Amino acid sequence: MLYRTVITRASRHIADRKPTLDQIGLVTTELLKEEEMLVRMSRWVLLSGLAIAVLLISIGCGGGASEEGVVKIGFNDGITGAIGSVGTPAFEGAQLAIDKINGAGGINVNGKKYKLQLVSYDNRGDPKEAVAITEKLITKDQVKFIFGLTSSPSAMPSQEITNKNKVLAFSASTQIETILGKPETAYLFKTLGGEGPPYGKAVGYVPWAVKKLGIKNIALMSPLDVVGDTFDKLYAATFEENGVKVVARERFERAGADFYPQLTKIKAANPEALAVSYTDEDALKVFRQALELGVTKKLVGISSTTVAVAKEFQGKFTDYTFVISTRNFDTDDATIKQYLADYKQKFGKDAGSSVYFSLYYYDPIMVLSKSMEKAGTVDNADKIAEALRGMEYKGVMSYWVDPKINYFAHGFDVGYVGSDGKVNYDRVEVR
């Protein structure tokens, strides 16, 4: 092809002339050199184009393969339903944590960047749905970490599945305290100080409340479920250990509306104070009827009740105490203020009284991200679990992960509201 082109050009060049053979050869040689140079240049342009194309393709492939730089975080909780007042803010806290980490560039594991992706499902507080969702997160979504399962009836059967599959589960459930630190629960972590020893709320809250109220006896009302079983036995024993006689212990259906029969029996025992567990929904219903009956004006909230109770019954009681599972947000603390600002920006609303529960998984997700960086892996559950154990972390919450029982230990803020309606906070440590 090259020579045909040269001959054609040479013919045109000497047309209508009478050159010698030497002149024809010289023209032909010069034209041949030009064509060879053009061919080499064409090849260079072609190869350069191919190189650029390969580079662009590789960049494109890198973008398409960004899944390798994503760590999925499962979330399985009752965002609606019976525990929605706890599950919804807990879910919001998880979302905030993911946004905070990703907004700062993600996590860096062995020099590689990863972003976190929240894969969430609402189990509506139904244990059967919780189990099904746990299976789905593991088998379909391929997650290695699951947060939530705050309700004990959902957490207990689900943790068997996560442990079996070596998936790290992080739960605020009360009942899982009873199974921590065993070989068969090596992949289960408790993210919230529960109720009993060694780090639970009862340990620090009960002696504080007894002193604050100056009481010698008390009556208890607990839900008629497995969580209520724990509260009933634990708090009865803890009050007795702190010199307070438990004069009555009654149970109630959480979905019920008429608690007068139980409260009538309690009134007959003439208690100085009434303690009710364990959410605002429970406390508001029971305390309302207790105040109507004139059982007592000293009210004690147990576990997850909040200052909302005091606001509802202001002027109708003389004393109300409660313990905050996480932190008091009515403070000038800069870390708290930033958290509330982030919350409002994310959800377009001010945080309500149940914002306490948003910290159930906020900082624990931060702790998990640090443990992956420390372990140098995003999918080796054993190495990540080992990195978690003994870790200390200070954020909105401050934790020390007990290496023997996989427990996120922390202190508690406690609150007192008097007849004047003013809320006063203290801090109790349990470590």
Secondary structure, DSSP 4 states (H G I P E B T S, - for coil): -HHHHHHHHHHHHHTT----HHHHHHHHHHHHHHHHHHHHHHHHHHHHHHHHHHHHHHHHHHHHTGGGGEEEEEEEE-SSSTTHHHHHHHHHHHHHHHHHHHHTT-EEETTEEEEEEEEEEE-TT-HHHHHHHHHHHHHTS--SEEEE--SHHHHHHHHHHHHHTT-EEEE--SGGGGGTTSGGGTTEEE-S--SSTTT-HHHHHHHHHHHHHT-SEEEEEEESSHHHHHHHHHHHHHHHHTT-EEEEEEEE-TT----HHHHHHHHHT--S-EEEEEEHHHHHHHHHHHHHHT--SEEEEEEE--THHHHHTTTS-SEEEEEESS---SS--HHHHHHHHHHHHHHSS---GGGGGGGTTHHHHHHHHHHHHHHT-SS-HHHHHHHHTT-EEESSSEEEEETTTTEEE--EEEEEEETT--EEEEEE---
